[in-house]
Amino acid sequence: QVQLVESGGGKVQPGGSLRLSCAASGSLFSFRNMAWSRQVPGKQRELVAAISRPGGTNYGDSVKPRVTISSDNAKNTIYLEMSSLKPEDTAVYYCNVESYNGITYWGQGTQVTVSS
């Protein structure tokens, strides 16, 4: 069982920046894909950014080029750097990983609120 713990969310003013972190209980080399998604109540969860092996990144149209996904294998942590934040970026942000046998694990989510 893989556990993912997100952190770094909070309230930020429009135009501000945040860095979200997702600490995994296992080695990131165990995962085929790693991603951040977000969800607003009443709406479908949408992809924000993803890293796919052997090496590639993918970003949602609504957030690029304002976000960057990265990972630190030594710390088993996945990051999401966000800048030029807008009120419409307000959502719960979830980290997820997919193992090589096709199982997807999700974190509990972290709230990001962009408001003045």
N, C-alpha and C positions, 0 to 999 in steps of 0.2 A: 504494500500500500504506500503510495506516494502522498506526502503532505506538502501543500504549498501555502505559504503565509505571506500575504501582501502587506505592504506598509508604505507610508509616504503620502497618503491622501490627506486632504484637508481643504480649507477654504483659501482661495486665492483671488486676487482682483483680476479683472480682464486685462490681458496683456502680460500677465505674469507667467511664471514657470514653475514646474513641479517635476520631481523625479520619483517615480514609483519603483519599489523593489519587490521582488518575489523570491523568497528563500525556499528552495526545494530541499526535501529530506534526503534525496538521493543525488547521485552524480548526474549532471546535465548530459553527459555522454550516453545516458540511458534513453534519451528522448529523441524521437525522430523530428518532432515539431515542438516549438515553444511559441506562445502567443499571448497577447493581451487583447481582451475584448471589453466592451462596456455596454451597460444597459440602463435605460431610463424606464421608470415605471410605466407600464402600458405599451411599451415598444419592444421590438425584438432585439435580442443581443446582437451587436455588430462588431465585426473585427476591427481592431485598431491597428495592430501590427503583429507580424509573425516572423519567426526565423525557421527556415526549413533546411534540413541536412540534405545534401552535403554542404550546402552553404548558399543561402539566399534569403533575402528579406522581402516582405510584402507589406504594404501599408494601405489602410482604408482611404478612399478618395477624400473623405471629409476631413482628414487630419494631416495628410502629407502636404507640404514638407515640414510640418510643425512638430513632428514627433520622430524619435529615433529609438529603436529597440536594440538592446545589446545584452550580452551575457558575460558573466565572469565564472569560468569553469572551476577555478580554485575556490571560489566562495559558494558555488552551487546557487547562484543568484541571477535572476533575469531582471533587467531594468527597462523602464520606459521613461524617456526624457521627453517632456512636453513643454513647448514654449508658445508664446503669443496666444495664450489661452483665451477662449471665448465663452460666454455664458452657455452656449449650446454644447460645450464640452462637459457640462455638468452631468455626472452619471456615477454609477458604481462601476469601478474598473476591476476586472477579473483577470487573473493569470491562469493559463492552462497549458498543460503539456500532454503530448501524445507519445506513448511508448512504442517501441518497434513491433509489439504484438497488437497494436491498434487500440489500446486502452487509453482513454482520455481522463485526466485528472484536473480538477478545478480547485482554485483557492476560494476563500470565503468572501473575497471582494473588499475593496477599499473605496470609500466615498470621496469623490472630487467635486467640489462646489466652486464654480467661478461666478463671483458676484462682487459688486461694489458695495 
